[in-house]
Every structure is written in structure tokens, then in C-alpha cells.
Amino acid sequence: MSSLLLEEGDFVPPHIDNHDIVRPFCTVSFLSECNIVFGSNPKAVGPGEFDGLIAIPLPVGSVLVLNGNGADIAKHCVPAVPMKRISITFRRMDESKRPIDHVPEPHLQGIQPLVYEVEREKWSTGPRAVAGLMQWNLQLEVIDSSSLTS
């Protein structure tokens, strides 16, 4: 697990998470909504601004699950955030890559993500984005907590 605090104007540059991290992994968003941008190589078009294949909003309380090409081939980045944002990423390392003396937390073993259908109408889904999703076969899922009922 890792956490990230972004202040207004901070951003995360394009990257692919280390392949020693087991897929899928997920990120929970707090405090403010922001976009995450995916593409083969998102270009910086200004300070904290990126042009990629697709931009997906991450509402407060949402969970982004990264898997497949969305985690392994497409780079992702977070453009400059409009206000303070916290994200917590849950991931685990490939057991064969762990340090020899590593002891996993027993109460965290066996945790699995819950899967819910969510609206995708906010996604940037112009022809370029739709073609990109098909070309890259991105396996992304955004779970918006406001759409969940108890």
C-alpha cells in the first residue's frame, strides 16, 4: 500500500508501474475529483497538462482497478489537480521478488476487489478514445462509491 498527497497544481508524470507489482492493483481517490490520462506516450502540452488517448474522471471515493494492457503497456498520468487530493494504492509484490525475510500481514491476506458496473458517460469517449480502448484492450474499471447502495 502506498499513499500520495497532491497539493493544488501538483501532477503525476506519465509512467507504467513496476512489473514486479502483481496485477490487478487499485487506487482509491479522496478529497477531490481528478482525471487520469492513458496513452502509449502521453505528451506534456503545458505545465501539468498531458495529451493522451483517453481521460477518465476519478470521483471522490472511487476505486480505479488497473489490469491487463491498462497496467502493463499504456502509460498513465494525473494532470495538475485543481485542489488537494489524496490517493491510496493497494498493490502487492510478486512473491518471487520479495526480500528473503519478508513476512506478509496475515489479516491482509486474501483481500479481493469488489466489482460493480458504473456509468462511463463522463469518460472522454471521442472516436480517438474509443479506437484506443479497442486497440489497447485496456482493462480499466472505475468504481464510483456514490453509485453503490447498501
C-alpha angles and dihedrals in degrees: 000000000000133000131211128198115198121189122208108297095017118127142183114236122228113286147143115233115246113279090229085075111093116239133265104046128164142213126207118208125218140180099011143020119250139164128252115209124209130193145126089269114351109212125223107239096174141341104320092349122119134185112212140153097268137007118206122191117232107205121205108280094018124135121218113204114200120199141141118006091349088066102028109036112014116073118227134200141172115232120222108303118234093221141359113312135183125197128184118201121202114204141141132213125241104267092230089059097050122108114268095248095045115136115191121224104261095210091056096053118111097019110153129188119251114233122219132168112244137187113268097188093109093057116106095252106167118143091274093054094045091049089048094051089052094044095047096035087219112199101207131149127184114196111200109203091206089067093055120096127198 
